[in-house]
Amino acid sequence: MSQDNFNSINGEASISRELHGTRFDQAAAILFPEFSRSRLQAWIGAGALTLDGQTARAKDKVTQGQHLVLAAAVEPAVSWSGDSRPLDIVYEDEHVLVVNKAAGVVVHPAAGHADGTLVNSLIGYAPELEQLPRGGIVHRLDKDTTGIMFVARSHLAHQSLVKQLAARSVQRIYAAVCRGALSGGGSVNAPIGRHPTVRTRMAVNEGGKPAITHYRIAERFSHHTSLSVSLETGRTHQIRVHLASRNNPLIGDPVYGGRPRPPAGANTELQTALRTFSRQALHAQTLAFDHPATGQRCQFETPLPDDLIQLLAVLRAHDTVASL
């Protein structure tokens, strides 16, 4: 894959025996994993991704030995205005920005959030990001999830980070606090897709995409557990959905946890802390990846935000710590 003068994306690949008989867009997604399926489909429709030198439909079946050629123009980002909101920058160089996102901040402009997003602040800080797809964003955190994110600052970095995410070589570790006293660590391997009736929610769904979450106990209380959670995949709301599917939703999660339910016998301070914690108790704490330019492994961490520190302090004081 190459990028000539940052104005075009070029690549070539051939259909292997294993891909014989698959759809054109499905084969392209496997051969060019650094790009999303929707982006590849758009290029197929525009004739920028061809099959044996000819245009084809995304649903056409491919045969072994056919040759794919990609020659696509780099799409500049939609024109978004930058703003002067401060960023909590953990690290930066000419290729990568690592930031600590606050609660309540939407990552990317969308319907209902045209401005005031992380992307607006990023463009205000580094205007060159407007020339990158999605303003350099290659992964997201939910609006009310805090913590560490990386942002591509160059086309080289954008392609590299997308590819690393697709290869599952990026390490992402989260701090979470859930309902229930878990007895030990484990994994949840269950596909995630759209909820069958509530389309704004995700759910464990046999027709969904593969999703794997690993967790270990950081601290156990009588009725709650502090967890260290790592992602093998990165599906929408993955940690929230997987823990809720075990009947251990995150404290404060209004979508997957329902109404706050303080345990029987909880004193006033514990009840108040649980009822007033106004977001899912989830913080992206650790991020590790290979630097796009040097190949060196980089690891960054962010401290727990004040609201999670205070929540844990109340649990330690009033939800008697169970022995490990």
Residue pairs with C-beta under 8 A, 6 or more apart in sequence:
1 9
1 10
1 11
1 32
1 34
1 159
2 9
2 10
2 11
3 9
3 10
3 74
3 155
3 156
3 159
4 10
6 74
6 131
6 155
7 73
7 74
8 71
8 72
8 73
8 74
9 70
9 71
9 72
9 73
9 74
10 70
10 71
10 72
11 32
11 68
11 69
11 70
12 67
12 68
12 69
12 70
13 31
13 32
13 67
13 68
14 65
14 66
14 67
14 68
15 27
15 62
15 63
15 64
15 65
15 66
15 67
15 68
16 64
17 64
19 27
19 30
19 31
19 62
19 64
20 62
20 63
20 64
21 61
21 62
21 63
22 61
22 62
23 58
23 59
23 60
23 61
23 62
24 44
24 51
24 56
24 57
24 58
24 59
24 60
24 61
24 62
25 37
25 40
25 41
25 44
25 58
25 59
26 37
27 62
27 68
28 40
28 44
28 49
28 68
29 35
29 37
29 40
31 68
32 40
32 70
33 163
33 166
33 167
34 159
34 162
34 163
34 166
35 162
40 49
41 58
43 49
43 70
43 72
44 55
44 56
44 57
44 58
45 58
46 72
47 55
48 70
48 71
48 72
48 73
49 68
49 69
49 70
49 72
50 56
50 68
50 69
51 60
51 62
51 66
51 67
51 68
52 66
52 67
53 67
53 69
74 131
74 133
74 155
75 133
76 130
76 131
77 129
77 130
77 131
77 132
77 133
77 134
77 135
78 109
79 130
80 109
80 115
80 119
80 120
80 123
80 130
80 135
81 115
81 120
81 123
82 120
82 121
82 122
82 123
82 124
82 125
82 127
82 130
83 115
83 116
83 120
83 121
83 124
84 121
84 124
85 116
85 120
85 121
85 124
86 121
87 99
87 121
87 122
87 125
88 99
88 100
88 101
88 102
89 97
89 98
89 99
89 100
90 98
90 99
90 100
90 148
90 300
90 302
91 97
91 98
91 298
91 300
92 98
92 153
93 153
94 153
94 154
94 293
95 152
95 153
95 154
95 156
95 157
95 291
95 292
95 293
96 150
96 151
96 152
96 153
96 157
96 161
96 291
96 292
96 298
97 122
97 126
97 136
97 150
97 151
97 153
98 148
98 149
98 150
98 151
98 287
98 300
99 118
99 122
99 148
99 149
99 150
99 151
100 146
100 147
100 148
100 302
101 107
101 118
101 141
101 145
101 146
101 147
101 148
101 149
101 284
102 146
102 305
103 143
103 144
103 145
103 146
103 279
103 305
103 307
104 143
104 144
104 279
105 116
105 117
105 118
105 143
106 113
106 116
106 117
106 118
106 143
107 117
107 118
107 119
107 137
107 140
107 141
107 143
107 149
108 117
108 118
108 119
108 134
108 135
108 137
108 140
109 115
109 117
109 119
109 120
118 137
118 149
119 129
119 134
119 135
119 136
119 137
122 129
122 135
122 136
122 151
123 129
123 130
123 135
126 153
128 153
129 135
129 136
129 151
129 153
132 152
132 153
132 154
132 155
132 158
133 158
135 151
136 151
136 152
136 153
136 157
136 158
137 151
137 152
138 150
138 151
138 152
138 158
138 161
138 162
138 165
139 149
139 150
139 161
139 165
139 170
139 234
140 149
141 147
141 149
141 284
142 237
142 240
142 280
142 282
144 278
144 279
144 280
145 279
145 280
145 282
145 283
145 284
146 282
146 283
146 284
146 305
146 308
147 174
147 283
147 284
147 285
147 302
148 284
148 285
148 286
148 287
148 300
148 301
148 302
149 284
149 287
150 161
150 287
150 289
152 158
152 160
152 161
152 292
154 292
156 292
156 293
157 292
157 293
159 292
160 290
160 292
161 170
161 289
161 292
164 170
164 289
164 290
165 234
168 232
168 233
169 289
169 290
170 287
170 288
170 289
171 230
171 286
171 287
171 288
171 289
171 299
172 230
172 231
172 234
172 284
172 286
172 287
173 228
173 229
173 230
173 284
173 285
173 286
173 287
174 228
174 229
174 230
174 231
174 239
174 282
174 283
174 284
174 285
175 218
175 226
175 227
175 228
175 229
175 282
175 283
175 285
175 304
175 308
176 215
176 226
176 227
176 228
176 229
176 239
176 243
176 250
176 281
176 282
176 283
177 224
177 225
177 226
177 227
177 250
177 251
177 281
177 308
177 311
177 312
177 315
178 224
178 225
178 227
178 243
178 248
178 249
178 250
178 251
178 281
179 223
179 224
179 247
179 248
179 249
179 250
179 251
179 257
179 261
180 223
180 224
180 225
180 247
180 248
181 220
181 221
181 222
181 223
181 224
181 225
181 322
182 217
182 220
182 225
182 227
182 248
184 217
185 214
185 215
185 216
185 217
186 214
186 215
187 212
187 213
187 214
187 215
188 211
188 212
188 213
188 215
188 242
188 243
188 245
188 246
189 210
189 211
189 212
190 204
190 211
190 242
190 245
191 204
191 205
191 206
191 207
191 208
191 209
191 210
191 211
192 202
192 203
192 204
192 205
192 208
192 209
192 211
192 235
192 236
192 237
192 238
192 241
192 242
193 202
193 203
193 205
193 207
193 208
193 209
194 201
194 202
194 203
194 205
194 208
195 201
195 202
195 203
195 205
196 203
196 205
201 237
201 255
201 256
202 208
202 235
202 236
202 237
202 241
203 241
203 245
204 241
204 242
204 245
208 235
209 233
209 235
210 233
211 233
211 235
211 238
211 241
211 242
212 231
212 232
212 233
213 229
213 230
213 231
213 232
213 233
213 238
213 239
213 242
213 243
214 229
214 230
214 231
214 232
215 227
215 228
215 229
215 230
215 243
216 227
216 228
217 225
217 226
217 227
217 228
217 324
218 226
218 227
218 228
219 225
219 226
219 312
219 316
219 321
220 226
220 321
220 322
220 324
221 315
221 316
221 319
221 320
221 321
221 322
222 263
222 319
222 320
222 321
222 322
223 263
223 266
223 319
224 251
224 315
224 319
225 248
226 312
226 315
228 285
229 239
231 238
231 239
235 241
237 255
237 256
239 250
239 282
240 249
240 250
240 253
240 255
240 256
240 280
240 282
241 256
243 249
243 250
243 256
244 250
244 253
244 256
244 257
249 256
249 257
249 258
250 256
250 257
250 280
250 281
250 282
251 257
251 260
251 274
251 277
251 280
251 281
251 311
252 260
252 277
252 278
252 279
252 280
252 281
253 279
253 280
253 281
254 280
256 280
257 280
260 274
260 275
260 277
261 274
262 270
262 271
262 274
262 275
263 270
263 319
266 274
266 318
266 319
267 318
269 314
269 317
269 318
270 314
270 315
270 318
270 319
273 310
273 311
273 314
273 315
273 318
277 307
277 311
279 307
281 308
281 311
283 302
283 304
283 305
283 308
284 302
285 301
285 302
285 304
286 299
286 300
286 301
287 299
287 300
287 301
288 297
288 298
288 299
288 300
289 297
289 298
290 296
290 297
290 298
291 297
291 298
304 312
